[in-house]
Amino acid sequence: MIAETPKPPYYAVIFTSLRREGDDDGYAETAGRMLELATLQPGFLGFESARAGIGLSVSYWRSLEAIAAWKNNAEHRQAQHNAQQWYEAYRIRICRVEKEYGF
């Protein structure tokens, strides 16, 4: 589903990942909980995700301060700590959205 975002500017956090092969080991439950928790954070605007080999997840935020608060959320920090068991590699990119259009 495409996130409904407000008129720019706002911020996007792009999470690009390559999952490890093998057992899920709690990944699906943790990912679901992180999305649930993120939606409760002040400044959260929306979320989009796709996976076809490489995973792309984009969360949208009102401000850099909201992103920092989410990064430092205790449950989110625990999930970050477990990242190496689920991912071979990942990158996080934070961008300011200046323009948006579409239908």
PyMOL commands that set and color helices and strands:
alter all, ss='L'
color gray80, all
select helices_A, chain A and resi 27-39+64-71+74-81+83-86
alter helices_A, ss='H'
color red, helices_A
select strands_A, chain A and resi 10-19+44-51+54-61+87-97
alter strands_A, ss='S'
color yellow, strands_A
deselect
rebuild
show_as cartoon
